[in-house]
């Protein structure tokens, strides 16, 4: 049984190699009834035409992930804000073994009465698209790279200030890690 299985695997690999070359393949059966494939002609062999390998050509300009939305340009004179920014977490900061994260947004000058801060996390609005305020806690956090962006809106929904997006990383421990304190090696 093993010998038959090994023979079939060998034949399959030989045929796959021949297909990968997209050339002419010859097939014949010997006196013992064993089927052979080769790229060399053999007496009594049947010629098999193999089509070229299908390939995929990446389209230029295609990106694997959509970049964060660009900040909305707002003139400082019309908004009354010189700037706004996500101050915690910091850009490109990495966290290990984190269950929740507090996001802090600051404006210069401080937030005017009636204005509200809205934060997006990986492009989706936090807090059910309601205002988050200057401090908001995200919980739970998935491991990976995440983006945060904040905007300040007035009572009519007009954007007064848009903070540049920041990215941060969350690393979760693995039970397979040799430095795992739960299962030391």
Secondary structure by P-SEA (a helix, b strand, c coil): caaaaaaaaaaaaaaaaaaaaccbbbbbcccccbbbbccccccbbbbbbbcccbbbbbcccccccccccccccccccccccccccccccccccccccccbbbbbbbccccccccbbbbbbccccccccccccccbbbbccccccbbbbbbbbbcccccccccccbbbbbbbbbbccccccccccc
